[in-house]
Amino acid sequence: MSNLFQRDKSVISRRLRNIFAEGELVWDSVIANFATTAADGKTYQMEHFNLDVIISVGYRVKSHRGTQFRMWATQRLREYLVKGFWGLR
């Protein structure tokens, strides 16, 4: 996510801590551990976040890429609401 939003890992980590501390998302529901083999041949458990986490971080992070993401996501949401895809009729 630090590459996606062009921010330091510490910035992304701070946003993640806040997301979970505020109860916006539940850790066990949005994290999966996968075994990954590194260049040294050792296997490590790596945490992978689902799309909900990426979206939440995207709405919190302050960067040019974060702004681009919010503009894109808001436009998609607006299209769905205007076209009536939101399911509440």
Secondary structure, DSSP 4 states (H G I P E B T S, - for coil): -HHHHT--HHHHHHHHHHHHHTTSS-HHHHEEEEEEE-TTS-EEEEEEE-HHHHHHHHTT--SHHHHHHHHHHHHHHHHHHHHTTTS--
